[in-house]
Amino acid sequence: MSNTIASIPFVKPIRDDAATAVDDMRVTGPAPLDADDPDRKNTRPLSFLRGIDPQDTSHKPFNRRFSEAISIMSLSKRGRRLLKALEDHDIHLGGLGPGQSYGFYLAYDRALFAQTRDLAETLRVISHEGRHAEQTIAGFSTVTEYHEPGTALPYDTRSYLRLNRVLEADADATALAVLWEVSQADDQYDSYWTDLYQDPHFGPMAKRFMTAALDSGYDPLDDRSVRAGMQAAFQTWPTVGQPLRSEGYDDHLMAWLESQAIKWDKPVPAHDTFEVTDVAKITAIGEAQAYWTPKGDPATAHALDQFEDRFRERFAAMGQQLLPAGKARSLAIDADAVQAWQANRRGQAASPAIPRL
């Protein structure tokens, strides 16, 4: 999960005669890839980590673990591609301690943090967050990623809820592809894959991935086999976890949106919408072709929009501002309505679930 805090993703009503001004407004987001003031204390570039001997105790334990993880990740074609993206854009790695999150990627700071207590977990987190880095490099990130005040955001708020689901499903599918390729490349890492079956989130996706990859009729490491597995994992993502992991991401983002709505009254226009028909732009990143498209798969396409019914009342509380495609320029969030709604529910709603990655 990418965590850099941003400005405000809300849109005030814009009259038709002001549409041209919106068209001409500069759009910012994702974060710039060349900021000259990144905050990345306690991180190291991959070039440094590659040169560490994992047995050399003069180095910090998490840097030795990173060195080993990078070496193993290099057994995977997609792992090598992710590592190259991190190096090419000067993205550093940093370790997390007990009690901290599993991992996160800070786009503006060009820093990726991960737990290092378990090597397989470290590999999975670097792959997941590394995919978020690839997504940002390609121009896609969540609403909390980055926004320069006084400019338009790429998408409207409803689009960001949809985009957030796609980015996370894609990051998980990519991480599974790396673990699959590693386990297939060297038998000593077979447990990196089979241990996933016990995980309530990754287990169902890993099983579907393996079945689809083996049923493809190609060698397990053939790109067509791996893409078949990624497609199956992506299709499974909206259905896993109890409570649903997808809803945890929805709740976290929606709570952030609501917390911002009552703080600002200056309009922040949305430049465009992100629709299910745009998903292939993300699932094609780094691949010979998109591993998932909505064509012929209405069930998954519908699942990516499952937040609609659950948040219907909350959308209404914001003045019905989060609207379908084609309505981006008539969006507005009524801060007073949101504040009143939050006051009415205070003490009733549970804290939003925070996803693990």
SEKE-268274 format. One record per residue (C-alpha): residue number from 1; residue in three letters; chain; x, y, z. Coordinates in pm, 1 decimal, m for minus. Layout:
N
(rodren NUM,'ALA','A',(X,Y,Z))
...
This chain:
357
(rodren 1,'MET','A',(0.0,0.0,0.0))
(rodren 2,'SER','A',(137.9,341.3,m96.1))
(rodren 3,'ASN','A',(114.8,592.6,185.7))
(rodren 4,'THR','A',(246.7,937.3,88.9))
(rodren 5,'ILE','A',(1.3,1199.7,218.7))
(rodren 6,'ALA','A',(m145.8,1435.8,m38.6))
(rodren 7,'SER','A',(m366.8,1738.4,m75.1))
(rodren 8,'ILE','A',(m739.5,1735.9,m131.6))
(rodren 9,'PRO','A',(m923.5,1519.4,m387.9))
(rodren 10,'PHE','A',(m1256.2,1698.5,m403.7))
(rodren 11,'VAL','A',(m1438.6,1883.8,m673.4))
(rodren 12,'LYS','A',(m1669.5,2184.8,m645.2))
(rodren 13,'PRO','A',(m1940.3,2246.2,m907.6))
(rodren 14,'ILE','A',(m1793.2,2389.4,m1225.4))
(rodren 15,'ARG','A',(m2017.7,2574.7,m1470.1))
(rodren 16,'ASP','A',(m2012.3,2475.9,m1834.9))
(rodren 17,'ASP','A',(m1861.4,2812.7,m1927.5))
(rodren 18,'ALA','A',(m1567.7,2731.5,m1699.6))
(rodren 19,'ALA','A',(m1492.4,2395.6,m1859.9))
(rodren 20,'THR','A',(m1218.8,2536.2,m2082.4))
(rodren 21,'ALA','A',(m1038.4,2677.8,m1780.1))
(rodren 22,'VAL','A',(m1043.0,2332.2,m1622.5))
(rodren 23,'ASP','A',(m906.5,2178.6,m1942.0))
(rodren 24,'ASP','A',(m618.2,2423.9,m1930.2))
(rodren 25,'MET','A',(m543.1,2367.9,m1561.9))
(rodren 26,'ARG','A',(m223.8,2177.2,m1491.6))
(rodren 27,'VAL','A',(m273.5,1828.3,m1349.5))
(rodren 28,'THR','A',(m43.8,1684.6,m1083.4))
(rodren 29,'GLY','A',(m13.4,1331.8,m953.3))
(rodren 30,'PRO','A',(142.4,1083.8,m919.2))
(rodren 31,'ALA','A',(440.0,1214.5,m725.3))
(rodren 32,'PRO','A',(737.1,1346.7,m925.4))
(rodren 33,'LEU','A',(1009.0,1088.3,m973.6))
(rodren 34,'ASP','A',(1292.9,1336.3,m932.5))
(rodren 35,'ALA','A',(1213.8,1537.9,m618.7))
(rodren 36,'ASP','A',(1534.2,1686.4,m480.1))
(rodren 37,'ASP','A',(1429.8,1663.1,m114.2))
(rodren 38,'PRO','A',(1332.6,1296.7,m50.9))
(rodren 39,'ASP','A',(1308.7,1195.9,315.5))
(rodren 40,'ARG','A',(1451.2,844.1,330.2))
(rodren 41,'LYS','A',(1651.8,808.1,646.9))
(rodren 42,'ASN','A',(1772.6,456.1,727.5))
(rodren 43,'THR','A',(1742.1,340.2,367.6))
(rodren 44,'ARG','A',(2002.5,216.1,121.0))
(rodren 45,'PRO','A',(2018.6,199.2,m259.8))
(rodren 46,'LEU','A',(2004.7,m142.4,m422.6))
(rodren 47,'SER','A',(2361.2,m103.0,m548.4))
(rodren 48,'PHE','A',(2479.6,m93.1,m186.2))
(rodren 49,'LEU','A',(2259.1,m381.4,m75.4))
(rodren 50,'ARG','A',(2369.8,m604.2,m363.4))
(rodren 51,'GLY','A',(2727.9,m575.4,m245.0))
(rodren 52,'ILE','A',(2659.8,m699.0,108.9))
(rodren 53,'ASP','A',(2757.4,m1050.2,212.8))
(rodren 54,'PRO','A',(2453.4,m1184.7,403.4))
(rodren 55,'GLN','A',(2695.5,m1356.5,644.0))
(rodren 56,'ASP','A',(2887.9,m1036.6,723.2))
(rodren 57,'THR','A',(2768.8,m939.4,1069.4))
(rodren 58,'SER','A',(2931.4,m595.4,1044.6))
(rodren 59,'HIS','A',(2621.4,m491.4,848.0))
(rodren 60,'LYS','A',(2276.5,m433.2,995.9))
(rodren 61,'PRO','A',(2060.7,m748.8,1000.4))
(rodren 62,'PHE','A',(1786.5,m601.4,779.8))
(rodren 63,'ASN','A',(2040.3,m492.2,515.4))
(rodren 64,'ARG','A',(2186.1,m843.1,510.5))
(rodren 65,'ARG','A',(1835.1,m980.0,471.2))
(rodren 66,'PHE','A',(1764.3,m738.4,187.5))
(rodren 67,'SER','A',(2081.6,m851.1,12.5))
(rodren 68,'GLU','A',(1968.4,m1211.5,30.0))
(rodren 69,'ALA','A',(1613.9,m1126.3,m81.8))
(rodren 70,'ILE','A',(1744.2,m931.9,m382.9))
(rodren 71,'SER','A',(1958.5,m1227.8,m485.2))
(rodren 72,'ILE','A',(1663.1,m1468.5,m465.1))
(rodren 73,'MET','A',(1427.2,m1224.3,m636.3))
(rodren 74,'SER','A',(1671.2,m1210.5,m928.1))
(rodren 75,'LEU','A',(1581.8,m1571.7,m1009.6))
(rodren 76,'SER','A',(1246.8,m1436.5,m1134.2))
(rodren 77,'LYS','A',(1206.2,m1260.9,m1467.8))
(rodren 78,'ARG','A',(948.4,m1026.7,m1319.6))
(rodren 79,'GLY','A',(1156.2,m990.6,m1006.4))
(rodren 80,'ARG','A',(1451.2,m868.2,m1212.9))
(rodren 81,'ARG','A',(1223.8,m622.9,m1392.8))
(rodren 82,'LEU','A',(1095.3,m480.7,m1062.7))
(rodren 83,'LEU','A',(1447.1,m447.8,m920.9))
(rodren 84,'LYS','A',(1561.4,m267.5,m1235.6))
(rodren 85,'ALA','A',(1271.1,m22.1,m1204.0))
(rodren 86,'LEU','A',(1373.2,50.3,m843.4))
(rodren 87,'GLU','A',(1736.7,105.4,m941.6))
(rodren 88,'ASP','A',(1658.0,310.6,m1251.9))
(rodren 89,'HIS','A',(1449.9,552.2,m1044.1))
(rodren 90,'ASP','A',(1681.9,561.1,m742.8))
(rodren 91,'ILE','A',(1429.3,402.8,m504.7))
(rodren 92,'HIS','A',(1595.2,292.2,m179.7))
(rodren 93,'LEU','A',(1504.5,8.1,57.5))
(rodren 94,'GLY','A',(1461.0,38.1,433.2))
(rodren 95,'GLY','A',(1383.0,m218.1,703.5))
(rodren 96,'LEU','A',(1089.1,m212.9,946.0))
(rodren 97,'GLY','A',(1090.5,m336.8,1303.3))
(rodren 98,'PRO','A',(849.6,m553.7,1506.2))
(rodren 99,'GLY','A',(507.7,m396.5,1546.8))
(rodren 100,'GLN','A',(539.7,m185.2,1236.3))
(rodren 101,'SER','A',(350.6,m245.7,912.2))
(rodren 102,'TYR','A',(440.3,m520.8,667.3))
(rodren 103,'GLY','A',(563.7,m267.2,416.6))
(rodren 104,'PHE','A',(489.7,48.0,220.3))
(rodren 105,'TYR','A',(617.2,257.3,m68.1))
(rodren 106,'LEU','A',(663.2,634.9,m46.2))
(rodren 107,'ALA','A',(660.2,769.4,m400.5))
(rodren 108,'TYR','A',(773.8,1126.7,m336.1))
(rodren 109,'ASP','A',(1057.8,1007.9,m112.1))
(rodren 110,'ARG','A',(1151.4,725.6,m349.6))
(rodren 111,'ALA','A',(1170.2,481.4,m59.3))
(rodren 112,'LEU','A',(1035.2,128.9,m11.7))
(rodren 113,'PHE','A',(1012.8,m14.9,340.5))
(rodren 114,'ALA','A',(961.7,m381.5,428.1))
(rodren 115,'GLN','A',(971.9,m624.6,717.9))
(rodren 116,'THR','A',(1275.6,m853.3,713.4))
(rodren 117,'ARG','A',(1190.6,m1104.6,987.3))
(rodren 118,'ASP','A',(1102.4,m1372.7,730.0))
(rodren 119,'LEU','A',(1280.8,m1398.1,395.8))
(rodren 120,'ALA','A',(979.5,m1518.0,196.4))
(rodren 121,'GLU','A',(769.1,m1237.0,341.1))
(rodren 122,'THR','A',(1040.6,m983.8,258.0))
(rodren 123,'LEU','A',(1046.3,m1106.7,m100.4))
(rodren 124,'ARG','A',(668.1,m1079.9,m125.9))
(rodren 125,'VAL','A',(660.2,m727.7,20.4))
(rodren 126,'ILE','A',(939.6,m595.8,m202.8))
(rodren 127,'SER','A',(756.7,m741.7,m502.5))
(rodren 128,'HIS','A',(419.4,m597.4,m398.5))
(rodren 129,'GLU','A',(553.5,m251.2,m316.6))
(rodren 130,'GLY','A',(789.8,m264.2,m613.0))
(rodren 131,'ARG','A',(484.3,m308.0,m833.9))
(rodren 132,'HIS','A',(335.9,4.0,m675.3))
(rodren 133,'ALA','A',(656.1,180.0,m779.5))
(rodren 134,'GLU','A',(609.5,54.2,m1136.8))
(rodren 135,'GLN','A',(248.5,174.7,m1130.1))
(rodren 136,'THR','A',(355.9,521.3,m1016.0))
(rodren 137,'ILE','A',(627.5,535.9,m1280.6))
(rodren 138,'ALA','A',(358.7,452.6,m1539.0))
(rodren 139,'GLY','A',(139.8,736.9,m1407.7))
(rodren 140,'PHE','A',(m105.2,559.6,m1174.4))
(rodren 141,'SER','A',(m134.5,608.1,m798.8))
(rodren 142,'THR','A',(m396.8,645.1,m527.0))
(rodren 143,'VAL','A',(m551.8,972.6,m422.3))
(rodren 144,'THR','A',(m331.5,987.8,m110.7))
(rodren 145,'GLU','A',(m16.6,970.9,m319.8))
(rodren 146,'TYR','A',(60.9,1326.3,m419.6))
(rodren 147,'HIS','A',(m111.1,1646.9,m525.7))
(rodren 148,'GLU','A',(24.7,1995.2,m572.8))
(rodren 149,'PRO','A',(m214.4,2261.3,m435.0))
(rodren 150,'GLY','A',(m373.8,2479.6,m699.8))
(rodren 151,'THR','A',(m373.8,2211.7,m968.3))
(rodren 152,'ALA','A',(m627.5,1954.3,m1082.9))
(rodren 153,'LEU','A',(m619.0,1592.1,m972.0))
(rodren 154,'PRO','A',(m606.4,1320.6,m1239.8))
(rodren 155,'TYR','A',(m935.1,1157.2,m1129.5))
(rodren 156,'ASP','A',(m1255.0,1216.5,m936.2))
(rodren 157,'THR','A',(m1312.6,1060.1,m596.2))
(rodren 158,'ARG','A',(m1524.1,765.3,m704.4))
(rodren 159,'SER','A',(m1258.9,678.5,m961.9))
(rodren 160,'TYR','A',(m995.1,667.7,m691.2))
(rodren 161,'LEU','A',(m1191.6,406.6,m496.4))
(rodren 162,'ARG','A',(m1204.0,194.4,m811.2))
(rodren 163,'LEU','A',(m839.4,261.2,m897.9))
(rodren 164,'ASN','A',(m727.9,170.0,m546.2))
(rodren 165,'ARG','A',(m880.6,m176.8,m582.3))
(rodren 166,'VAL','A',(m711.9,m229.0,m917.5))
(rodren 167,'LEU','A',(m369.3,m114.4,m796.5))
(rodren 168,'GLU','A',(m377.3,m347.9,m496.9))
(rodren 169,'ALA','A',(m507.8,m648.7,m690.9))
(rodren 170,'ASP','A',(m240.5,m590.4,m955.0))
(rodren 171,'ALA','A',(34.2,m559.1,m692.5))
(rodren 172,'ASP','A',(m71.6,m887.8,m531.7))
(rodren 173,'ALA','A',(m92.2,m1066.7,m868.1))
(rodren 174,'THR','A',(256.9,m942.0,m954.2))
(rodren 175,'ALA','A',(401.3,m1044.1,m617.1))
(rodren 176,'LEU','A',(256.2,m1391.6,m664.2))
(rodren 177,'ALA','A',(410.9,m1409.0,m1011.8))
(rodren 178,'VAL','A',(754.2,m1337.0,m861.4))
(rodren 179,'LEU','A',(713.6,m1603.2,m592.5))
(rodren 180,'TRP','A',(586.6,m1852.5,m851.2))
(rodren 181,'GLU','A',(885.4,m1789.8,m1079.0))
(rodren 182,'VAL','A',(1130.7,m1818.5,m789.1))
(rodren 183,'SER','A',(977.5,m2146.0,m669.1))
(rodren 184,'GLN','A',(980.7,m2287.5,m1021.6))
(rodren 185,'ALA','A',(1339.6,m2176.5,m1084.4))
(rodren 186,'ASP','A',(1489.2,m2343.1,m776.0))
(rodren 187,'ASP','A',(1335.2,m2624.8,m570.8))
(rodren 188,'GLN','A',(1490.4,m2499.2,m246.8))
(rodren 189,'TYR','A',(1240.3,m2210.6,m257.3))
(rodren 190,'ASP','A',(935.6,m2429.3,m316.4))
(rodren 191,'SER','A',(809.4,m2351.3,34.4))
(rodren 192,'TYR','A',(793.3,m1980.4,m54.3))
(rodren 193,'TRP','A',(498.7,m2080.8,m270.6))
(rodren 194,'THR','A',(337.8,m2368.9,m84.0))
(rodren 195,'ASP','A',(340.6,m2182.0,248.8))
(rodren 196,'LEU','A',(107.7,m1926.6,88.8))
(rodren 197,'TYR','A',(m172.9,m2184.4,91.8))
(rodren 198,'GLN','A',(m216.1,m2134.6,467.1))
(rodren 199,'ASP','A',(m261.0,m1759.1,433.9))
(rodren 200,'PRO','A',(m628.8,m1649.6,439.4))
(rodren 201,'HIS','A',(m564.4,m1382.7,179.5))
(rodren 202,'PHE','A',(m289.6,m1518.1,m44.5))
(rodren 203,'GLY','A',(m394.4,m1883.7,m15.0))
(rodren 204,'PRO','A',(m700.4,m1872.7,m243.9))
(rodren 205,'MET','A',(m516.3,m1656.8,m495.9))
(rodren 206,'ALA','A',(m207.9,m1880.4,m495.8))
(rodren 207,'LYS','A',(m418.5,m2191.2,m553.9))
(rodren 208,'ARG','A',(m608.1,m2030.7,m840.6))
(rodren 209,'PHE','A',(m279.9,m1900.0,m982.7))
(rodren 210,'MET','A',(m119.2,m2245.5,m981.1))
(rodren 211,'THR','A',(m422.3,m2417.1,m1134.3))
(rodren 212,'ALA','A',(m447.3,m2163.3,m1416.0))
(rodren 213,'ALA','A',(m72.3,m2165.7,m1484.2))
(rodren 214,'LEU','A',(m55.2,m2545.7,m1504.5))
(rodren 215,'ASP','A',(m377.0,m2572.6,m1705.5))
(rodren 216,'SER','A',(m245.6,m2324.2,m1962.2))
(rodren 217,'GLY','A',(m58.6,m2602.1,m2140.1))
(rodren 218,'TYR','A',(268.6,m2411.7,m2139.7))
(rodren 219,'ASP','A',(586.1,m2458.0,m1938.3))
(rodren 220,'PRO','A',(532.5,m2322.0,m1582.7))
(rodren 221,'LEU','A',(785.1,m2044.2,m1648.1))
(rodren 222,'ASP','A',(652.4,m1951.9,m1991.5))
(rodren 223,'ASP','A',(516.6,m1596.5,m1995.4))
(rodren 224,'ARG','A',(178.3,m1721.5,m2116.3))
(rodren 225,'SER','A',(156.8,m1958.8,m1821.4))
(rodren 226,'VAL','A',(253.2,m1690.3,m1571.1))
(rodren 227,'ARG','A',(5.8,m1440.3,m1718.5))
(rodren 228,'ALA','A',(m269.6,m1702.8,m1691.5))
(rodren 229,'GLY','A',(m184.9,m1738.9,m1323.3))
(rodren 230,'MET','A',(m180.2,m1361.7,m1272.0))
(rodren 231,'GLN','A',(m521.1,m1332.6,m1435.9))
(rodren 232,'ALA','A',(m664.7,m1595.7,m1201.8))
(rodren 233,'ALA','A',(m513.6,m1425.0,m896.8))
(rodren 234,'PHE','A',(m648.4,m1085.9,m1006.2))
(rodren 235,'GLN','A',(m996.7,m1234.9,m1053.7))
(rodren 236,'THR','A',(m983.5,m1389.4,m706.5))
(rodren 237,'TRP','A',(m860.3,m1078.5,m523.7))
(rodren 238,'PRO','A',(m1200.9,m911.3,m462.0))
(rodren 239,'THR','A',(m1337.0,m1224.8,m291.4))
(rodren 240,'VAL','A',(m1068.6,m1313.2,m34.6))
(rodren 241,'GLY','A',(m1036.1,m1246.2,335.3))
(rodren 242,'GLN','A',(m1282.4,m1236.4,621.0))
(rodren 243,'PRO','A',(m1371.2,m955.9,641.6))
(rodren 244,'LEU','A',(m1301.0,m896.0,275.2))
(rodren 245,'ARG','A',(m955.0,m752.0,219.5))
(rodren 246,'SER','A',(m1095.1,m539.2,m64.1))
(rodren 247,'GLU','A',(m1337.1,m373.6,178.7))
(rodren 248,'GLY','A',(m1050.9,m299.1,415.2))
(rodren 249,'TYR','A',(m886.3,m95.7,141.9))
(rodren 250,'ASP','A',(m1218.7,72.7,60.1))
(rodren 251,'ASP','A',(m1280.0,167.7,423.4))
(rodren 252,'HIS','A',(m930.5,304.3,472.0))
(rodren 253,'LEU','A',(m947.4,524.9,162.6))
(rodren 254,'MET','A',(m1305.6,638.7,221.8))
(rodren 255,'ALA','A',(m1226.5,738.8,579.6))
(rodren 256,'TRP','A',(m934.2,943.8,450.6))
(rodren 257,'LEU','A',(m1154.4,1114.8,192.3))
(rodren 258,'GLU','A',(m1414.4,1205.3,454.6))
(rodren 259,'SER','A',(m1153.2,1334.0,695.9))
(rodren 260,'GLN','A',(m1029.0,1572.5,426.8))
(rodren 261,'ALA','A',(m1372.2,1688.5,311.9))
(rodren 262,'ILE','A',(m1436.6,1889.3,627.6))
(rodren 263,'LYS','A',(m1095.8,2061.6,625.4))
(rodren 264,'TRP','A',(m1099.8,2240.4,290.4))
(rodren 265,'ASP','A',(m1336.8,2467.5,105.2))
(rodren 266,'LYS','A',(m1124.2,2553.5,m198.2))
(rodren 267,'PRO','A',(m1228.1,2352.4,m505.0))
(rodren 268,'VAL','A',(m988.0,2096.1,m644.7))
(rodren 269,'PRO','A',(m1105.3,1992.5,m992.3))
(rodren 270,'ALA','A',(m1086.8,1638.9,m1121.9))
(rodren 271,'HIS','A',(m942.4,1611.4,m1470.9))
(rodren 272,'ASP','A',(m1091.9,1275.9,m1569.5))
(rodren 273,'THR','A',(m1243.3,947.0,m1451.3))
(rodren 274,'PHE','A',(m1088.8,600.9,m1415.3))
(rodren 275,'GLU','A',(m1322.6,327.9,m1537.7))
(rodren 276,'VAL','A',(m1308.7,m50.7,m1549.3))
(rodren 277,'THR','A',(m1232.4,m15.6,m1919.5))
(rodren 278,'ASP','A',(m904.7,152.7,m1818.1))
(rodren 279,'VAL','A',(m781.5,m139.4,m1605.0))
(rodren 280,'ALA','A',(m581.8,m297.6,m1888.2))
(rodren 281,'LYS','A',(m353.2,6.7,m1884.9))
(rodren 282,'ILE','A',(m233.9,m117.0,m1545.6))
(rodren 283,'THR','A',(m238.3,m493.1,m1598.5))
(rodren 284,'ALA','A',(m24.5,m440.6,m1910.8))
(rodren 285,'ILE','A',(256.0,m254.5,m1730.6))
(rodren 286,'GLY','A',(579.9,m442.0,m1798.1))
(rodren 287,'GLU','A',(395.9,m729.0,m1967.0))
(rodren 288,'ALA','A',(390.5,m831.2,m2333.9))
(rodren 289,'GLN','A',(13.1,m783.5,m2311.6))
(rodren 290,'ALA','A',(m244.4,m712.2,m2042.2))
(rodren 291,'TYR','A',(m296.0,m1022.4,m1829.3))
(rodren 292,'TRP','A',(m653.8,m914.0,m1747.7))
(rodren 293,'THR','A',(m909.9,m708.1,m1939.9))
(rodren 294,'PRO','A',(m1283.4,m664.2,m1871.9))
(rodren 295,'LYS','A',(m1369.3,m817.8,m2208.3))
(rodren 296,'GLY','A',(m1547.7,m1146.1,m2147.9))
(rodren 297,'ASP','A',(m1521.7,m1117.9,m1768.3))
(rodren 298,'PRO','A',(m1821.3,m918.2,m1642.0))
(rodren 299,'ALA','A',(m1806.3,m1084.7,m1298.9))
(rodren 300,'THR','A',(m1463.1,m942.1,m1213.2))
(rodren 301,'ALA','A',(m1551.5,m609.3,m1373.7))
(rodren 302,'HIS','A',(m1856.0,m589.6,m1146.5))
(rodren 303,'ALA','A',(m1651.4,m693.4,m841.8))
(rodren 304,'LEU','A',(m1416.6,m398.7,m894.2))
(rodren 305,'ASP','A',(m1716.7,m168.7,m840.4))
(rodren 306,'GLN','A',(m1856.7,m344.2,m532.5))
(rodren 307,'PHE','A',(m1794.2,m39.4,m313.1))
(rodren 308,'GLU','A',(m2087.6,136.8,m482.6))
(rodren 309,'ASP','A',(m2374.5,m15.8,m282.6))
(rodren 310,'ARG','A',(m2187.2,m25.6,47.3))
(rodren 311,'PHE','A',(m2105.3,345.8,36.8))
(rodren 312,'ARG','A',(m2430.8,465.8,m115.0))
(rodren 313,'GLU','A',(m2547.3,646.8,201.0))
(rodren 314,'ARG','A',(m2205.0,794.7,257.1))
(rodren 315,'PHE','A',(m2198.6,920.8,m99.7))
(rodren 316,'ALA','A',(m2539.4,1077.1,m38.9))
(rodren 317,'ALA','A',(m2404.8,1245.6,274.5))
(rodren 318,'MET','A',(m2149.9,1419.0,56.1))
(rodren 319,'GLY','A',(m2425.4,1553.9,m166.5))
(rodren 320,'GLN','A',(m2420.7,1274.2,m424.9))
(rodren 321,'GLN','A',(m2085.6,1406.4,m539.0))
(rodren 322,'LEU','A',(m1914.4,1083.2,m640.9))
(rodren 323,'LEU','A',(m2077.4,1018.4,m974.7))
(rodren 324,'PRO','A',(m2024.7,779.4,m1266.6))
(rodren 325,'ALA','A',(m1819.8,844.9,m1579.4))
(rodren 326,'GLY','A',(m1874.8,1168.6,m1765.9))
(rodren 327,'LYS','A',(m1971.4,1366.9,m1456.3))
(rodren 328,'ALA','A',(m1628.4,1468.4,m1331.6))
(rodren 329,'ARG','A',(m1684.4,1837.7,m1394.0))
(rodren 330,'SER','A',(m2007.7,1857.7,m1194.3))
(rodren 331,'LEU','A',(m1871.6,1698.0,m879.1))
(rodren 332,'ALA','A',(m1873.3,1866.3,m541.2))
(rodren 333,'ILE','A',(m1834.0,1761.8,m181.5))
(rodren 334,'ASP','A',(m2042.5,1956.7,64.2))
(rodren 335,'ALA','A',(m1819.1,1985.2,368.4))
(rodren 336,'ASP','A',(m2113.5,2082.9,593.0))
(rodren 337,'ALA','A',(m2307.0,1771.1,491.4))
(rodren 338,'VAL','A',(m2007.8,1550.8,558.6))
(rodren 339,'GLN','A',(m1946.1,1712.3,896.5))
(rodren 340,'ALA','A',(m2310.4,1663.1,993.4))
(rodren 341,'TRP','A',(m2304.1,1302.7,882.3))
(rodren 342,'GLN','A',(m1986.1,1235.7,1079.0))
(rodren 343,'ALA','A',(m2136.1,1399.6,1387.3))
(rodren 344,'ASN','A',(m2441.7,1174.8,1362.1))
(rodren 345,'ARG','A',(m2235.2,857.5,1338.5))
(rodren 346,'ARG','A',(m1970.9,953.5,1593.7))
(rodren 347,'GLY','A',(m1919.4,670.7,1838.7))
(rodren 348,'GLN','A',(m2107.7,424.1,1620.7))
(rodren 349,'ALA','A',(m1875.8,336.9,1334.5))
(rodren 350,'ALA','A',(m1576.7,112.1,1389.1))
(rodren 351,'SER','A',(m1233.0,229.6,1287.6))
(rodren 352,'PRO','A',(m1155.1,140.7,926.5))
(rodren 353,'ALA','A',(m961.0,m181.1,871.9))
(rodren 354,'ILE','A',(m599.4,m119.2,777.3))
(rodren 355,'PRO','A',(m479.7,m360.5,508.1))
(rodren 356,'ARG','A',(m160.0,m552.0,568.2))
(rodren 357,'LEU','A',(19.5,m434.7,255.5))
